[in-house]
Amino acid sequence: MPVVRHNATLQQQSSQQQSSPASISVKLSVRPDSRRVLVELLFTNQSSSSDAYLEKSNACSNGIIENNVFTVTSGRRQLDYAGVLMKRGRPRPQDYILLVPGKSFSTQVDLASAYAFFDGVHTYQVKYSALHTFPDRDGFIVVESHVERFHFRR
């Protein structure tokens, strides 16, 4: 099955004004096989002058989905998130990934490990969407991908 890539950019929602806010893009690609639905996320700081930060847990930095950061649907039905749900305190500085201008961070996860796919063959749509706070101030950004379609048999 061919891999299709989409690109989207963040929406800045901060309580403080920034002189030159960072712009983060995320490319999402899906590669299903007979047992897994592999998703690759490529986050890139599009800014030429501002650093950007991603929360490690929301960026799936360890290759594990630690929060409900994907919306997966088939038709009008949304798949249940069956992965880890943890209440966390405010992230510490070591809980962030720093993206200097022009740099990227890539990770791969298995959607089938965290979402309850339906039995049989279905067409699905997936979108990444997560809040990312800042390590040095209040506020957050919403980083979202475009919707990606794929077929998967469970």
C-alpha positions in Angstrom: 0.0 0.0 0.0 1.5 3.4 -0.9 2.4 5.8 1.8 0.7 9.2 1.6 2.1 12.2 3.5 0.2 15.2 4.7 1.4 18.4 6.3 -0.3 20.8 8.7 0.9 23.7 10.9 0.2 24.7 14.4 -2.3 27.1 15.8 -0.6 29.4 18.4 -2.7 30.0 21.5 -0.6 31.7 24.2 -1.5 34.1 26.9 1.7 36.0 26.2 2.7 37.7 22.9 5.8 36.5 21.2 7.8 38.7 18.8 8.4 35.8 16.4 6.5 32.7 17.3 7.8 29.3 16.2 5.9 27.5 13.5 5.7 23.7 13.9 4.6 21.5 11.0 3.8 17.8 11.4 3.8 15.3 8.6 1.7 12.2 9.2 2.1 9.0 7.2 0.3 5.7 7.7 1.6 2.2 6.8 -0.8 -0.6 7.8 0.3 -4.2 7.5 -1.4 -7.5 8.6 -1.1 -6.8 12.3 -0.1 -3.2 12.9 -1.0 0.3 11.8 2.3 2.1 11.8 2.2 5.9 11.9 5.2 8.1 11.4 5.1 11.6 12.7 7.7 14.2 11.5 7.7 17.4 13.5 9.6 20.3 12.0 10.3 23.8 13.4 9.6 26.0 10.3 10.8 29.2 12.0 14.0 30.8 10.9 14.6 32.5 14.3 12.6 30.9 17.2 13.0 27.7 19.1 10.0 25.4 19.4 9.2 22.8 22.1 7.2 19.6 22.0 6.1 17.7 25.1 7.7 14.3 24.9 4.6 12.4 26.0 2.3 14.2 23.4 4.9 13.7 20.7 5.1 10.0 21.3 8.8 10.4 21.6 9.5 6.9 22.9 7.5 5.2 20.2 4.6 4.6 22.5 1.3 6.4 22.5 1.0 7.8 26.0 -2.1 10.0 25.5 -5.2 10.1 23.3 -3.5 12.3 20.6 -5.1 10.7 17.5 -8.6 10.8 16.3 -9.3 7.5 14.4 -12.7 7.0 12.7 -14.4 4.6 10.3 -17.4 6.2 8.7 -19.2 8.1 11.5 -17.8 5.8 14.3 -14.8 6.9 16.3 -12.5 4.2 17.7 -12.1 3.9 21.4 -8.7 4.8 22.8 -7.5 1.8 24.7 -4.0 3.0 25.6 -2.5 4.5 28.7 -4.3 7.3 30.5 -2.3 9.0 33.2 -2.8 12.2 35.1 0.5 14.1 35.0 1.8 17.2 36.7 3.2 20.1 34.8 6.0 18.9 32.6 9.6 19.5 33.8 12.3 20.9 31.5 13.6 17.4 30.7 10.1 16.5 29.5 10.4 18.6 26.4 12.0 18.2 23.0 13.8 21.3 21.8 13.5 22.0 18.1 15.9 24.8 17.0 14.9 26.6 13.8 14.8 24.3 10.7 15.3 21.1 12.8 13.0 18.1 12.9 12.1 15.2 15.2 10.6 11.9 13.9 8.9 9.1 15.7 6.9 6.0 14.8 4.0 4.4 16.7 1.6 1.5 16.2 -2.0 2.7 16.3 -3.3 -0.9 16.8 -1.6 -0.9 20.2 -3.7 1.9 21.5 -6.9 2.0 19.6 -9.7 -0.6 19.4 -10.0 -1.3 15.6 -13.1 -3.0 14.4 -13.2 -6.6 13.2 -13.0 -7.1 9.4 -11.8 -4.8 6.7 -12.6 -1.1 7.1 -11.5 2.2 5.7 -10.2 4.5 8.5 -9.2 8.1 8.9 -6.6 9.3 11.3 -5.6 12.8 12.5 -2.9 13.8 15.0 -3.9 16.6 17.4 -2.2 17.5 20.7 -1.6 20.4 23.0 2.0 21.2 23.7 2.8 23.6 26.6 5.9 25.7 27.0 8.7 25.0 29.4 9.3 28.6 30.3 5.8 30.3 30.3 2.1 29.8 30.4 0.1 29.0 27.3 0.1 26.2 24.7 0.1 25.4 21.1 -2.1 23.0 19.3 -0.2 20.9 16.7 -2.4 19.1 14.2 -2.0 17.0 11.1 -4.3 16.7 8.2 -6.5 13.6 7.9 -5.0 10.5 6.4 -7.2 7.6 5.0 -6.2 4.0 5.1 -7.6 0.4 4.9 -7.0 -2.1 7.7 -8.2 -5.7 8.4 -8.3 -6.9 12.0 
